[in-house]
């Protein structure tokens, strides 16, 4: 179902996500040779980018897109998939950022942040399950690259240098708002680092992950709730009980689609059908801040099949004493009638 929708929808998903993305309220810090501080307050009556201001109160709308792209890539999927269980203080997924509630940004947590972000994400050594190790193994040339390890160490030192300065600014926001720190790096580096986290966490459970021909596959977690309370979704009559598997690149695209759905203001998305392109209808709602598809349809124009459907009687099956003849079907309505006849009697 989901793959059909993604293949047919005519939307630049990433652009649509960025265009409609809203930052969370809090203190935003861009870390380069200098520190740049901004405060974001979402005012639903204004365009989202007008809510980003410097500490003097000047609107910095042009900086908004820079934060949005990196914020989207760096967010964790949900609290159950944080990189620091069981405390779950850290809400980001890579060493280039730190997203925490202001109340957690205290001297007592400084070493905790260092350990969980920089030390752990050097080698991902805290991920000890067999499937996790297999995923990490597929990224080993990148993860253990000498330049990357040096870069993480440099970021750790810089974080320790700026910690007290950021701490002094904490009083500018409420305890339940965010402190969100971003290192000034290009988007490709953010994408590369986040890809490791998503490969580990994006599937329903890490136990569903399989490495097949050096490719990562797993059970998609979108519109799927396979767990101990829903055993009826499993295939009980075969050794491999997962209902389906999705390749890593495909599940990333599915994630973008559901992130787009979550932000979409309407409950329906319709691509009008054309002769050269199918249309799409989707009915969705939100559940725990996640989009869920209730119903969908692929809309087609005309009655001609792109290619004739050929029905061949390879087994020589007879009906009323006569061998059933091969058939070619050219019309969509004839094809549906044929399916009803053969499969559903």
Secondary structure, DSSP 8 states (H G I E B T S, - for coil): -HHHHHHH----HHHHHHHH----SEEEEEESSSEEEEEE---TTS-GGGGEEETTS-B-HHHHHHHHHHHHHHB-S-GGG-SSTTT----B-STTEEEEEGGG-SGGGHHHHIIIIIIHHHHTTT--SHHHHHHHHHTHHHHT-HHHHHHHHHHHHHHHHHHHHHHHHGGGS-TTSEEEEEE---HHHHHHHHHHHHHHHSBS-GGG-EEETTEEEE-B-TT---STT-GGGS-TTSSS--S--EEHHHHHHHHHHHHHHHH-SSSEEEE--BTTB-EEEEEEEEETTEEEEEEEEEE--SSEEEEEEEE--TT--EETTEE---EEEEEHHHHHHHHHHHHH-
